[in-house]
Amino acid sequence: MPTTDPGLLAQISEDYYLNKLAFGEISEKYHISRYLINKYLNEAVKTGIVKIEVATTASRNSQLEQIFKEKFPETACYIIQDDATETATEELLSNYSANFVVSHLEKGPHVVGVSWGETMYSVIDAITTNPLEQVKFTQFIGENMKYNSTAGCVRIVEHAAKKVAGEFLTLPAPLYLSDNMVRNGLYDAVSIKRTMDVAKKMDTVLTGLGTIASLESIAIWNQNLNRLFPDVRLGEVAGMIYGRPYDINGHFLNEDTDKTVGLALNTIMSVKKRIGVVRSKAKTKAAIGALRGHMLTDLIMSESLAYRILNEAEEK
């Protein structure tokens, strides 16, 4: 039997899980602390007032995973079997990735750096869990300038925090600044320094893989590609990760002329857990380069993409 009024537990649970109210809003509505909200939500699950179920389960292709383990031993690959349609497969990928991330975050306090993109938003949107208040989500690179899209950096970080009732920090700066003095001077600003200090403590990164077309779709970057990547031959770009371009062999192409606002590349690459999710078959070359460059510790992908990776990797 619950130690709290079941009616109150049901109301709070409905506001959190169905009405998507944040902890602060629930606290104000019921005049209770964040600690009690967390306690009541956990009590609601334990007593059966709230039942959390995963509607679809993903099956993995263990044979393919073994092949990837031998070919790319530095990255743990999780290969989800394809469903009947591409849309259904993407949903399976998002659900599996969300559960994978949650199982990792439940093991203790974490500082999680989150990148941008539709794939990231879909993964975070699929998260269903009890509150994880010991988790902080933070930007570690600047805003991609997709302000009218759910794929924007700020919206994704905020969405992630709301999903698990955690904290979030934003980096109020653009993804790139071509002027070195201006870019370096930004790091002294109070609002940016606070986020950067937290981001340096990241133990987990959650990211998708991009292409140069990702930037070309954003007007401000498309108009300034030559200034942002002065020594990069754009035709050699296989993918984008952490805001940086790299080639099919996993070599970053702009280490000496990096214009990215955010953490240094070597700091990001030293993060213990770097989880990548890739859905689109158009990201085949990006995935190959990321695997060859050991850019991720874990990579979740579809079966069809895995086959394409193997086929194209053999050709190179």
HELIX and SHEET records of a PDB file:
HELIX    1   1 PRO A    6  SER A   13  1                                   8    
HELIX    2   2 GLU A   14  LEU A   18  3                                   5    
HELIX    3   3 PHE A   23  TYR A   30  1                                   8    
HELIX    4   4 ARG A   34  LYS A   46  1                                  13    
HELIX    5   5 SER A   62  LYS A   71  1                                  10    
HELIX    6   6 GLU A   86  LEU A  105  1                                  20    
HELIX    7   7 GLU A  118  ASP A  125  1                                   8    
HELIX    8   8 CYS A  153  VAL A  164  1                                  12    
HELIX    9   9 ASN A  180  LEU A  186  1                                   7    
HELIX   10  10 VAL A  190  ALA A  199  1                                  10    
HELIX   11  11 ILE A  212  GLU A  216  1                                   5    
HELIX   12  12 ALA A  219  ASN A  222  1                                   4    
HELIX   13  13 LEU A  225  LEU A  228  1                                   4    
HELIX   14  14 LEU A  234  GLU A  236  5                                   3    
HELIX   15  15 GLU A  255  THR A  257  5                                   3    
HELIX   16  16 LEU A  265  MET A  269  1                                   5    
HELIX   17  17 LYS A  281  LYS A  283  5                                   3    
HELIX   18  18 THR A  284  ARG A  292  1                                   9    
HELIX   19  19 GLU A  303  GLU A  315  1                                  13    
SHEET    1   A 7 ALA A  76  ILE A  80  0                                        
SHEET    2   A 7 ASP A 298  SER A 302  1                                        
SHEET    3   A 7 LYS A 273  VAL A 277  1                                        
SHEET    4   A 7 THR A 204  THR A 207  1                                        
SHEET    5   A 7 HIS A 110  VAL A 114  1                                        
SHEET    6   A 7 VAL A 135  THR A 138  1                                        
SHEET    7   A 7 GLU A 167  LEU A 169  1                                        
SHEET    1   B 2 GLY A 239  ILE A 241  0                                        
SHEET    2   B 2 ARG A 244  TYR A 246 -1                                        
END                                                                             
